[in-house]
Amino acid sequence: MKLVMAVIQDKDSNRLTEALGKNNYKSTKLATTGGFLKEGNTTLIIGCEDEYVDDVLGVIKDNCSQREQMVAPISPMGGNADSYIPRPVKVEVGGATVFVLPIETFIQF
C-alpha cells in the first residue's frame, strides 16, 4: 500500500478531488501554505494499493495545470536587501508536487 501526498494550487483542488472521486479514489484535503509565495495551497492525501499509484499520478497530472502568475515582491524588513527586487515578477505556479510513501500498516476504525 502507498500514501500519495499531492501539494497543489487551490485553483486545482476542486477539479482534482472530483476526478479522484470519479475514479473511486478517496482523498483527505488539507489547507496548507506554501513557503515561497506565502499563499494558500491544498495538500491531498490519497491511500491506494501499489498497482494503482500510476493511475492516481495520471489523474493528478491531468487535473493540475501550470500557469504564470505575477508576484509582488515582499520587503525584506530588516533582512538582506541585496536580493530584493522592487517590482512584480512572473513566476510559474501550479502543477503538483507529489510524494509517494510506503505504508507499513493501515488501520480503519
N, CA, C and O atoms as a printed pandas DataFrame, in Angstrom:
     atom_number atom_name residue_name chain_id  residue_number  x_coord  y_coord  z_coord
0              1         N          MET        A               1    0.850   -1.172    0.000
1              2        CA          MET        A               1    0.000    0.000    0.000
2              3         C          MET        A               1    0.895    1.234    0.000
3              4         O          MET        A               1    1.999    1.218    0.544
4              5         N          LYS        A               2    0.396    2.312   -0.624
5              6        CA          LYS        A               2    1.130    3.570   -0.722
6              7         C          LYS        A               2    0.260    4.724   -0.231
7              8         O          LYS        A               2   -0.969    4.669   -0.279
8              9         N          LEU        A               3    0.932    5.759    0.236
9             10        CA          LEU        A               3    0.285    7.014    0.581
10            11         C          LEU        A               3    0.800    8.057   -0.393
11            12         O          LEU        A               3    2.000    8.327   -0.445
12            13         N          VAL        A               4   -0.101    8.642   -1.165
13            14        CA          VAL        A               4    0.255    9.665   -2.142
14            15         C          VAL        A               4   -0.124   11.016   -1.548
15            16         O          VAL        A               4   -1.289   11.259   -1.232
16            17         N          MET        A               5    0.865   11.890   -1.399
17            18        CA          MET        A               5    0.623   13.253   -0.902
18            19         C          MET        A               5    0.890   14.208   -2.042
19            20         O          MET        A               5    2.003   14.265   -2.565
20            21         N          ALA        A               6   -0.127   14.960   -2.432
21            22        CA          ALA        A               6   -0.010   15.894   -3.555
22            23         C          ALA        A               6   -0.249   17.313   -3.057
23            24         O          ALA        A               6   -1.316   17.621   -2.527
24            25         N          VAL        A               7    0.747   18.172   -3.230
25            26        CA          VAL        A               7    0.618   19.588   -2.890
26            27         C          VAL        A               7    0.282   20.320   -4.184
27            28         O          VAL        A               7    1.068   20.334   -5.131
28            29         N          ILE        A               8   -0.908   20.929   -4.205
29            30        CA          ILE        A               8   -1.416   21.547   -5.428
30            31         C          ILE        A               8   -1.906   22.963   -5.133
31            32         O          ILE        A               8   -2.064   23.349   -3.975
32            33         N          GLN        A               9   -2.141   23.722   -6.188
33            34        CA          GLN        A               9   -2.682   25.065   -6.029
34            35         C          GLN        A               9   -4.178   24.973   -5.731
35            36         O          GLN        A               9   -4.868   24.093   -6.246
36            37         N          ASP        A              10   -4.673   25.890   -4.895
37            38        CA          ASP        A              10   -6.093   25.887   -4.526
38            39         C          ASP        A              10   -7.006   25.869   -5.751
39            40         O          ASP        A              10   -8.064   25.240   -5.729
40            41         N          LYS        A              11   -6.599   26.556   -6.817
41            42        CA          LYS        A              11   -7.429   26.641   -8.026
42            43         C          LYS        A              11   -7.687   25.269   -8.646
43            44         O          LYS        A              11   -8.682   25.086   -9.348
44            45         N          ASP        A              12   -6.803   24.306   -8.394
45            46        CA          ASP        A              12   -6.939   22.980   -8.984
46            47         C          ASP        A              12   -7.616   21.966   -8.053
47            48         O          ASP        A              12   -7.925   20.854   -8.480
48            49         N          SER        A              13   -7.847   22.334   -6.801
49            50        CA          SER        A              13   -8.280   21.341   -5.813
50            51         C          SER        A              13   -9.661   20.750   -6.090
51            52         O          SER        A              13   -9.831   19.535   -5.987
52            53         N          ASN        A              14  -10.646   21.567   -6.435
53            54        CA          ASN        A              14  -11.989   21.026   -6.680
54            55         C          ASN        A              14  -12.002   20.096   -7.890
55            56         O          ASN        A              14  -12.607   19.024   -7.851
56            57         N          ARG        A              15  -11.339   20.505   -8.953
57            58        CA          ARG        A              15  -11.290   19.683  -10.165
58            59         C          ARG        A              15  -10.608   18.345   -9.872
59            60         O          ARG        A              15  -11.068   17.298  -10.331
60            61         N          LEU        A              16   -9.521   18.379   -9.115
61            62        CA          LEU        A              16   -8.800   17.144   -8.814
62            63         C          LEU        A              16   -9.590   16.232   -7.883
63            64         O          LEU        A              16   -9.645   15.025   -8.122
64            65         N          THR        A              17  -10.199   16.764   -6.838
65            66        CA          THR        A              17  -10.954   15.904   -5.928
66            67         C          THR        A              17  -12.148   15.261   -6.634
67            68         O          THR        A              17  -12.488   14.111   -6.356
68            69         N          GLU        A              18  -12.779   15.993   -7.540
69            70        CA          GLU        A              18  -13.878   15.408   -8.316
70            71         C          GLU        A              18  -13.374   14.292   -9.224
71            72         O          GLU        A              18  -14.008   13.242   -9.327
72            73         N          ALA        A              19  -12.243   14.511   -9.879
73            74        CA          ALA        A              19  -11.679   13.487  -10.775
74            75         C          ALA        A              19  -11.246   12.253   -9.990
75            76         O          ALA        A              19  -11.443   11.127  -10.447
76            77         N          LEU        A              20  -10.661   12.455   -8.821
77            78        CA          LEU        A              20  -10.280   11.308   -7.991
78            79         C          LEU        A              20  -11.517   10.519   -7.572
79            80         O          LEU        A              20  -11.517    9.288   -7.607
80            81         N          GLY        A              21  -12.571   11.233   -7.175
81            82        CA          GLY        A              21  -13.819   10.580   -6.782
82            83         C          GLY        A              21  -14.450    9.786   -7.915
83            84         O          GLY        A              21  -14.946    8.682   -7.690
84            85         N          LYS        A              22  -14.442   10.327   -9.127
85            86        CA          LYS        A              22  -14.991    9.615  -10.282
86            87         C          LYS        A              22  -14.220    8.334  -10.576
87            88         O          LYS        A              22  -14.762    7.392  -11.153
88            89         N          ASN        A              23  -12.939    8.307  -10.171
89            90        CA          ASN        A              23  -12.108    7.125  -10.378
90            91         C          ASN        A              23  -12.041    6.246   -9.121
91            92         O          ASN        A              23  -11.191    5.361   -9.016
92            93         N          ASN        A              24  -12.945    6.504   -8.173
93            94        CA          ASN        A              24  -13.070    5.723   -6.932
94            95         C          ASN        A              24  -11.854    5.798   -6.014
95            96         O          ASN        A              24  -11.541    4.833   -5.317
96            97         N          TYR        A              25  -11.169    6.938   -6.010
97            98        CA          TYR        A              25  -10.075    7.162   -5.073
98            99         C          TYR        A              25  -10.552    8.157   -4.026
99           100         O          TYR        A              25  -11.026    9.243   -4.358
100          101         N          LYS        A              26  -10.425    7.782   -2.776
101          102        CA          LYS        A              26  -10.810    8.668   -1.680
102          103         C          LYS        A              26   -9.607    9.497   -1.279
103          104         O          LYS        A              26   -8.473    9.021   -1.314
104          105         N          SER        A              27   -9.858   10.740   -0.899
105          106        CA          SER        A              27   -8.764   11.620   -0.513
106          107         C          SER        A              27   -9.152   12.439    0.708
107          108         O          SER        A              27  -10.332   12.635    0.997
108          109         N          THR        A              28   -8.145   12.906    1.410
109          110        CA          THR        A              28   -8.328   13.828    2.521
110          111         C          THR        A              28   -7.674   15.144    2.109
111          112         O          THR        A              28   -6.526   15.175    1.666
112          113         N          LYS        A              29   -8.430   16.226    2.266
113          114        CA          LYS        A              29   -7.982   17.545    1.815
114          115         C          LYS        A              29   -7.523   18.368    3.013
115          116         O          LYS        A              29   -8.256   18.523    3.990
116          117         N          LEU        A              30   -6.300   18.896    2.927
117          118        CA          LEU        A              30   -5.741   19.747    3.974
118          119         C          LEU        A              30   -5.430   21.124    3.401
119          120         O          LEU        A              30   -4.879   21.228    2.305
120          121         N          ALA        A              31   -5.778   22.176    4.128
121          122        CA          ALA        A              31   -5.417   23.531    3.726
122          123         C          ALA        A              31   -3.997   23.781    4.228
123          124         O          ALA        A              31   -3.721   23.649    5.421
124          125         N          THR        A              32   -3.100   24.143    3.313
125          126        CA          THR        A              32   -1.705   24.369    3.672
126          127         C          THR        A              32   -1.238   25.690    3.082
127          128         O          THR        A              32   -1.954   26.308    2.294
128          129         N          THR        A              33   -0.044   26.126    3.456
129          130        CA          THR        A              33    0.517   27.374    2.957
130          131         C          THR        A              33    1.904   27.111    2.402
131          132         O          THR        A              33    2.726   26.455    3.043
132          133         N          GLY        A              34    2.161   27.628    1.202
133          134        CA          GLY        A              34    3.461   27.449    0.580
134          135         C          GLY        A              34    4.513   28.367    1.178
135          136         O          GLY        A              34    4.201   29.457    1.657
136          137         N          GLY        A              35    5.744   27.924    1.145
137          138        CA          GLY        A              35    6.830   28.697    1.724
138          139         C          GLY        A              35    7.365   29.776    0.810
139          140         O          GLY        A              35    7.843   30.801    1.297
140          141         N          PHE        A              36    7.302   29.583   -0.506
141          142        CA          PHE        A              36    7.892   30.543   -1.436
142          143         C          PHE        A              36    6.984   31.743   -1.677
143          144         O          PHE        A              36    7.402   32.885   -1.489
144          145         N          LEU        A              37    5.748   31.491   -2.091
145          146        CA          LEU        A              37    4.828   32.591   -2.395
146          147         C          LEU        A              37    4.009   33.024   -1.183
147          148         O          LEU        A              37    3.309   34.035   -1.236
148          149         N          LYS        A              38    4.093   32.275   -0.105
149          150        CA          LYS        A              38    3.336   32.569    1.118
150          151         C          LYS        A              38    1.832   32.605    0.838
151          152         O          LYS        A              38    1.096   33.360    1.474
152          153         N          GLU        A              39    1.383   31.790   -0.112
153          154        CA          GLU        A              39   -0.031   31.730   -0.472
154          155         C          GLU        A              39   -0.601   30.377   -0.073
155          156         O          GLU        A              39    0.129   29.401    0.102
156          157         N          GLY        A              40   -1.912   30.341    0.067
157          158        CA          GLY        A              40   -2.580   29.103    0.397
158          159         C          GLY        A              40   -2.489   28.103   -0.745
159          160         O          GLY        A              40   -2.513   28.471   -1.919
160          161         N          ASN        A              41   -2.384   26.849   -0.380
161          162        CA          ASN        A              41   -2.469   25.776   -1.354
162          163         C          ASN        A              41   -3.195   24.614   -0.694
163          164         O          ASN        A              41   -3.657   24.741    0.441
164          165         N          THR        A              42   -3.302   23.516   -1.365
165          166        CA          THR        A              42   -4.022   22.360   -0.859
166          167         C          THR        A              42   -3.110   21.150   -0.900
167          168         O          THR        A              42   -2.387   20.937   -1.873
168          169         N          THR        A              43   -3.147   20.365    0.155
169          170        CA          THR        A              43   -2.439   19.098    0.169
170          171         C          THR        A              43   -3.481   17.992    0.239
171          172         O          THR        A              43   -4.299   17.956    1.159
172          173         N          LEU        A              44   -3.447   17.093   -0.735
173          174        CA          LEU        A              44   -4.355   15.951   -0.747
174          175         C          LEU        A              44   -3.587   14.707   -0.327
175          176         O          LEU        A              44   -2.465   14.474   -0.775
176          177         N          ILE        A              45   -4.202   13.917    0.537
177          178        CA          ILE        A              45   -3.623   12.655    0.973
178          179         C          ILE        A              45   -4.500   11.546    0.412
179          180         O          ILE        A              45   -5.706   11.509    0.660
180          181         N          ILE        A              46   -3.886   10.639   -0.348
181          182        CA          ILE        A              46   -4.621    9.572   -1.025
182          183         C          ILE        A              46   -3.946    8.245   -0.706
183          184         O          ILE        A              46   -2.755    8.075   -0.967
184          185         N          GLY        A              47   -4.687    7.320   -0.152
185          186        CA          GLY        A              47   -4.163    5.978    0.096
186          187         C          GLY        A              47   -4.619    5.063   -1.023
187          188         O          GLY        A              47   -5.781    5.100   -1.427
188          189         N          CYS        A              48   -3.697    4.231   -1.531
189          190        CA          CYS        A              48   -4.083    3.293   -2.593
190          191         C          CYS        A              48   -3.132    2.099   -2.604
191          192         O          CYS        A              48   -2.034    2.152   -2.050
192          193         N          GLU        A              49   -3.570    1.041   -3.235
193          194        CA          GLU        A              49   -2.724   -0.134   -3.405
194          195         C          GLU        A              49   -1.618    0.193   -4.406
195          196         O          GLU        A              49   -1.772    1.080   -5.246
196          197         N          ASP        A              50   -0.510   -0.526   -4.311
197          198        CA          ASP        A              50    0.663   -0.264   -5.143
198          199         C          ASP        A              50    0.342   -0.214   -6.634
199          200         O          ASP        A              50    0.873    0.629   -7.357
200          201         N          GLU        A              51   -0.522   -1.112   -7.096
201          202        CA          GLU        A              51   -0.797   -1.189   -8.535
202          203         C          GLU        A              51   -1.609   -0.013   -9.068
203          204         O          GLU        A              51   -1.736    0.141  -10.283
204          205         N          TYR        A              52   -2.167    0.830   -8.175
205          206        CA          TYR        A              52   -2.965    1.974   -8.613
206          207         C          TYR        A              52   -2.206    3.303   -8.553
207          208         O          TYR        A              52   -2.755    4.340   -8.928
208          209         N          VAL        A              53   -0.964    3.286   -8.091
209          210        CA          VAL        A              53   -0.204    4.529   -7.936
210          211         C          VAL        A              53   -0.069    5.264   -9.264
211          212         O          VAL        A              53   -0.288    6.474   -9.321
212          213         N          ASP        A              54    0.288    4.557  -10.329
213          214        CA          ASP        A              54    0.448    5.216  -11.633
214          215         C          ASP        A              54   -0.854    5.844  -12.114
215          216         O          ASP        A              54   -0.839    6.916  -12.720
216          217         N          ASP        A              55   -1.976    5.188  -11.849
217          218        CA          ASP        A              55   -3.277    5.732  -12.243
218          219         C          ASP        A              55   -3.574    7.008  -11.449
219          220         O          ASP        A              55   -4.033    7.997  -12.019
220          221         N          VAL        A              56   -3.317    6.990  -10.142
221          222        CA          VAL        A              56   -3.529    8.176   -9.307
222          223         C          VAL        A              56   -2.646    9.324   -9.793
223          224         O          VAL        A              56   -3.102   10.462   -9.897
224          225         N          LEU        A              57   -1.385    9.021  -10.090
225          226        CA          LEU        A              57   -0.478   10.064  -10.587
226          227         C          LEU        A              57   -0.973   10.639  -11.915
227          228         O          LEU        A              57   -0.829   11.838  -12.156
228          229         N          GLY        A              58   -1.549    9.809  -12.770
229          230        CA          GLY        A              58   -2.104   10.280  -14.033
230          231         C          GLY        A              58   -3.280   11.226  -13.825
231          232         O          GLY        A              58   -3.403   12.238  -14.516
232          233         N          VAL        A              59   -4.145   10.890  -12.866
233          234        CA          VAL        A              59   -5.288   11.764  -12.562
234          235         C          VAL        A              59   -4.785   13.106  -12.042
235          236         O          VAL        A              59   -5.304   14.156  -12.423
236          237         N          ILE        A              60   -3.785   13.074  -11.183
237          238        CA          ILE        A              60   -3.215   14.322  -10.658
238          239         C          ILE        A              60   -2.624   15.149  -11.796
239          240         O          ILE        A              60   -2.892   16.346  -11.902
240          241         N          LYS        A              61   -1.830   14.518  -12.635
241          242        CA          LYS        A              61   -1.188   15.235  -13.746
242          243         C          LYS        A              61   -2.219   15.846  -14.692
243          244         O          LYS        A              61   -2.032   16.968  -15.163
244          245         N          ASP        A              62   -3.296   15.130  -14.976
245          246        CA          ASP        A              62   -4.315   15.611  -15.905
246          247         C          ASP        A              62   -5.142   16.772  -15.352
247          248         O          ASP        A              62   -5.776   17.496  -16.120
248          249         N          ASN        A              63   -5.144   16.959  -14.030
249          250        CA          ASN        A              63   -6.038   17.949  -13.430
250          251         C          ASN        A              63   -5.336   19.098  -12.720
251          252         O          ASN        A              63   -6.001   19.955  -12.138
252          253         N          CYS        A              64   -4.025   19.137  -12.754
253          254        CA          CYS        A              64   -3.276   20.209  -12.109
254          255         C          CYS        A              64   -2.392   20.882  -13.137
255          256         O          CYS        A              64   -1.360   20.339  -13.532
256          257         N          SER        A              65   -2.801   22.076  -13.574
257          258        CA          SER        A              65   -2.083   22.751  -14.648
258          259         C          SER        A              65   -1.109   23.784  -14.107
259          260         O          SER        A              65   -1.317   24.362  -13.040
260          261         N          GLN        A              66   -0.042   24.005  -14.866
261          262        CA          GLN        A              66    0.901   25.064  -14.529
262          263         C          GLN        A              66    0.475   26.339  -15.236
263          264         O          GLN        A              66   -0.090   26.297  -16.329
264          265         N          ARG        A              67    0.751   27.471  -14.604
265          266        CA          ARG        A              67    0.396   28.767  -15.176
266          267         C          ARG        A              67    1.386   29.806  -14.677
267          268         O          ARG        A              67    2.079   29.589  -13.683
268          269         N          GLU        A              68    1.446   30.923  -15.365
269          270        CA          GLU        A              68    2.306   32.020  -14.908
270          271         C          GLU        A              68    1.473   32.992  -14.092
271          272         O          GLU        A              68    0.293   33.213  -14.366
272          273         N          GLN        A              69    2.114   33.567  -13.083
273          274        CA          GLN        A              69    1.431   34.498  -12.193
274          275         C          GLN        A              69    2.391   35.630  -11.847
275          276         O          GLN        A              69    3.583   35.406  -11.635
276          277         N          MET        A              70    1.862   36.840  -11.793
277          278        CA          MET        A              70    2.673   37.983  -11.364
278          279         C          MET        A              70    2.694   37.993   -9.835
279          280         O          MET        A              70    1.655   37.873   -9.187
280          281         N          VAL        A              71    3.892   38.137   -9.275
281          282        CA          VAL        A              71    4.055   38.124   -7.828
282          283         C          VAL        A              71    4.665   39.441   -7.393
283          284         O          VAL        A              71    5.715   39.847   -7.891
284          285         N          ALA        A              72    3.995   40.112   -6.456
285          286        CA          ALA        A              72    4.531   41.352   -5.907
286          287         C          ALA        A              72    5.629   40.997   -4.917
287          288         O          ALA        A              72    5.487   40.044   -4.150
288          289         N          PRO        A              73    6.705   41.741   -4.924
289          290        CA          PRO        A              73    7.804   41.442   -4.007
290          291         C          PRO        A              73    7.429   41.718   -2.560
291          292         O          PRO        A              73    6.593   42.572   -2.268
292          293         N          ILE        A              74    8.062   40.982   -1.670
293          294        CA          ILE        A              74    7.865   41.189   -0.241
294          295         C          ILE        A              74    9.110   41.907    0.284
295          296         O          ILE        A              74   10.233   41.460    0.052
296          297         N          SER        A              75    8.907   43.003    0.980
297          298        CA          SER        A              75   10.027   43.775    1.515
298          299         C          SER        A              75   10.839   42.932    2.486
299          300         O          SER        A              75   10.264   42.176    3.269
300          301         N          PRO        A              76   12.162   43.045    2.452
301          302        CA          PRO        A              76   12.997   42.236    3.327
302          303         C          PRO        A              76   12.868   42.577    4.814
303          304         O          PRO        A              76   13.284   41.774    5.649
304          305         N          MET        A              77   12.316   43.718    5.173
305          306        CA          MET        A              77   12.071   44.117    6.576
306          307         C          MET        A              77   13.210   43.723    7.509
307          308         O          MET        A              77   13.065   42.839    8.353
308          309         N          GLY        A              78   14.313   44.377    7.345
309          310        CA          GLY        A              78   15.442   44.135    8.220
310          311         C          GLY        A              78   16.344   43.009    7.754
311          312         O          GLY        A              78   17.386   42.752    8.358
312          313         N          GLY        A              79   15.951   42.335    6.683
313          314        CA          GLY        A              79   16.775   41.261    6.147
314          315         C          GLY        A              79   17.766   41.804    5.137
315          316         O          GLY        A              79   18.020   43.007    5.086
316          317         N          ASN        A              80   18.311   40.931    4.351
317          318        CA          ASN        A              80   19.292   41.298    3.339
318          319         C          ASN        A              80   18.578   41.926    2.142
319          320         O          ASN        A              80   17.795   41.255    1.469
320          321         N          ALA        A              81   18.835   43.178    1.876
321          322        CA          ALA        A              81   18.174   43.893    0.781
322          323         C          ALA        A              81   18.882   43.682   -0.556
323          324         O          ALA        A              81   18.400   44.167   -1.580
324          325         N          ASP        A              82   20.009   42.975   -0.576
325          326        CA          ASP        A              82   20.758   42.759   -1.818
326          327         C          ASP        A              82   19.949   41.989   -2.861
327          328         O          ASP        A              82   20.074   42.254   -4.056
328          329         N          SER        A              83   19.124   41.042   -2.423
329          330        CA          SER        A              83   18.366   40.223   -3.366
330          331         C          SER        A              83   16.937   40.731   -3.564
331          332         O          SER        A              83   16.154   40.087   -4.263
332          333         N          TYR        A              84   16.588   41.843   -2.979
333          334        CA          TYR        A              84   15.240   42.396   -3.080
334          335         C          TYR        A              84   15.005   42.972   -4.466
335          336         O          TYR        A              84   15.800   43.777   -4.951
336          337         N          ILE        A              85   13.906   42.558   -5.111
337          338        CA          ILE        A              85   13.536   43.070   -6.429
338          339         C          ILE        A              85   12.299   43.953   -6.218
339          340         O          ILE        A              85   11.262   43.442   -5.796
340          341         N          PRO        A              86   12.375   45.256   -6.495
341          342        CA          PRO        A              86   11.297   46.176   -6.151
342          343         C          PRO        A              86   10.090   46.166   -7.094
343          344         O          PRO        A              86    9.192   46.990   -6.920
344          345         N          ARG        A              87   10.032   45.279   -8.074
345          346        CA          ARG        A              87    8.890   45.263   -8.994
346          347         C          ARG        A              87    8.338   43.838   -9.097
347          348         O          ARG        A              87    9.051   42.869   -8.835
348          349         N          PRO        A              88    7.064   43.721   -9.482
349          350        CA          PRO        A              88    6.481   42.380   -9.628
350          351         C          PRO        A              88    7.232   41.550  -10.670
351          352         O          PRO        A              88    7.749   42.088  -11.649
352          353         N          VAL        A              89    7.285   40.262  -10.453
353          354        CA          VAL        A              89    7.941   39.352  -11.384
354          355         C          VAL        A              89    6.988   38.216  -11.727
355          356         O          VAL        A              89    6.107   37.870  -10.941
356          357         N          LYS        A              90    7.178   37.635  -12.921
357          358        CA          LYS        A              90    6.388   36.480  -13.338
358          359         C          LYS        A              90    7.042   35.215  -12.808
359          360         O          LYS        A              90    8.248   35.017  -12.959
360          361         N          VAL        A              91    6.237   34.361  -12.187
361          362        CA          VAL        A              91    6.730   33.066  -11.741
362          363         C          VAL        A              91    5.769   31.991  -12.230
363          364         O          VAL        A              91    4.586   32.260  -12.435
364          365         N          GLU        A              92    6.265   30.792  -12.415
365          366        CA          GLU        A              92    5.425   29.680  -12.820
366          367         C          GLU        A              92    4.878   29.015  -11.565
367          368         O          GLU        A              92    5.635   28.637  -10.672
368          369         N          VAL        A              93    3.559   28.877  -11.505
369          370        CA          VAL        A              93    2.895   28.264  -10.355
370          371         C          VAL        A              93    2.001   27.136  -10.861
371          372         O          VAL        A              93    1.806   26.970  -12.065
372          373         N          GLY        A              94    1.478   26.390   -9.949
373          374        CA          GLY        A              94    0.566   25.317  -10.314
374          375         C          GLY        A              94    1.277   24.000  -10.488
375          376         O          GLY        A              94    2.395   23.812  -10.008
376          377         N          GLY        A              95    0.626   23.092  -11.175
377          378        CA          GLY        A              95    1.174   21.756  -11.273
378          379         C          GLY        A              95    0.974   21.062   -9.943
379          380         O          GLY        A              95    0.048   21.388   -9.201
380          381         N          ALA        A              96    1.820   20.126   -9.644
381          382        CA          ALA        A              96    1.710   19.389   -8.385
382          383         C          ALA        A              96    3.089   18.938   -7.938
383          384         O          ALA        A              96    3.949   18.600   -8.751
384          385         N          THR        A              97    3.275   18.941   -6.647
385          386        CA          THR        A              97    4.447   18.317   -6.042
386          387         C          THR        A              97    3.915   17.095   -5.320
387          388         O          THR        A              97    3.077   17.213   -4.426
388          389         N          VAL        A              98    4.396   15.924   -5.703
389          390        CA          VAL        A              98    3.810   14.679   -5.209
390          391         C          VAL        A              98    4.862   13.830   -4.509
391          392         O          VAL        A              98    5.983   13.666   -4.992
392          393         N          PHE        A              99    4.471   13.300   -3.366
393          394        CA          PHE        A              99    5.304   12.367   -2.610
394          395         C          PHE        A              99    4.561   11.032   -2.543
395          396         O          PHE        A              99    3.365   11.002   -2.252
396          397         N          VAL        A             100    5.258    9.942   -2.808
397          398        CA          VAL        A             100    4.668    8.609   -2.701
398          399         C          VAL        A             100    5.432    7.876   -1.603
399          400         O          VAL        A             100    6.635    7.640   -1.712
400          401         N          LEU        A             101    4.710    7.525   -0.547
401          402        CA          LEU        A             101    5.330    6.925    0.631
402          403         C          LEU        A             101    4.820    5.499    0.850
403          404         O          LEU        A             101    3.636    5.233    0.644
404          405         N          PRO        A             102    5.687    4.589    1.260
405          406        CA          PRO        A             102    5.229    3.234    1.571
406          407         C          PRO        A             102    4.459    3.221    2.894
407          408         O          PRO        A             102    4.804    3.941    3.831
408          409         N          ILE        A             103    3.431    2.409    2.955
409          410        CA          ILE        A             103    2.629    2.268    4.169
410          411         C          ILE        A             103    2.854    0.871    4.724
411          412         O          ILE        A             103    2.629   -0.131    4.046
412          413         N          GLU        A             104    3.297    0.828    5.955
413          414        CA          GLU        A             104    3.551   -0.451    6.595
414          415         C          GLU        A             104    2.281   -1.071    7.145
415          416         O          GLU        A             104    2.061   -2.277    7.027
416          417         N          THR        A             105    1.443   -0.228    7.752
417          418        CA          THR        A             105    0.206   -0.706    8.360
418          419         C          THR        A             105   -0.910    0.276    8.064
419          420         O          THR        A             105   -0.701    1.489    8.075
420          421         N          PHE        A             106   -2.104   -0.254    7.797
421          422        CA          PHE        A             106   -3.297    0.573    7.599
422          423         C          PHE        A             106   -4.386    0.040    8.509
423          424         O          PHE        A             106   -4.736   -1.139    8.442
424          425         N          ILE        A             107   -4.928    0.910    9.365
425          426        CA          ILE        A             107   -5.982    0.519   10.303
426          427         C          ILE        A             107   -7.120    1.506   10.148
427          428         O          ILE        A             107   -6.899    2.717   10.137
428          429         N          GLN        A             108   -8.337    0.997   10.028
429          430        CA          GLN        A             108   -9.507    1.854    9.931
430          431         C          GLN        A             108  -10.503    1.410   10.995
431          432         O          GLN        A             108  -10.898    0.244   11.025
432          433         N          PHE        A             109  -10.910    2.327   11.866
433          434        CA          PHE        A             109  -11.859    2.003   12.941
434          435         C          PHE        A             109  -13.232    2.467   12.584
435          436         O          PHE        A             109  -14.168    2.285   13.364
